[in-house]
Amino acid sequence: MRIVQFFVLLYTFNLTSQIDNFSIKNTGVNMTVAILNVDNSILPGDTIVALYIKNENHEKLINPIQSPENFSCGGLTVWNGKKLAVAVWGNDYSTDYKDGFHSNEKIHWYLVRNNTYKSLNMDYRVGNLYWEANGIHIIEEAKIDGE
């Protein structure tokens, strides 16, 4: 019984610690993205994040794996094995810094497992991988690239 409790506690701590690595701000404008299904390599408890580039001068960056300091999280969810939705936040133009997505900015989707980033390929039923204020996008299936 104690062993089961230990593993439940360890799993909960790992899940919570992954989420705590990301700071998301409610900027007053968002879009909703529904995720209907994922491939078998995405496990319950995996964190799915929507990342944006902090500084527009870094548009040539390839991904947050190579330069994580240049990306911020605009939305996240934890896959629980069922259909879900995630709020992806836009920029608050009343601030002096970028704290969300600009209109038509590319959403960089990544899975985070054990603090390791894996690029996701999203198959959209409705919408695309570009942010829009008050948009509703539907992802038919999320897949880890290369798996």
Secondary structure, DSSP 8 states (H G I E B T S, - for coil): -HHHHHHHHHHHHHHHHHHHT------S-EEEEEE--B-TTS-TT-EEEEEEESSGGGTT---TTT-GGGEEEEEEEE--SS-EEEEEEB--TTSSS--SB-TT-B-EEEEEETTEEEEEEEEEEES-SB--TT-EEEEEEEEETT-
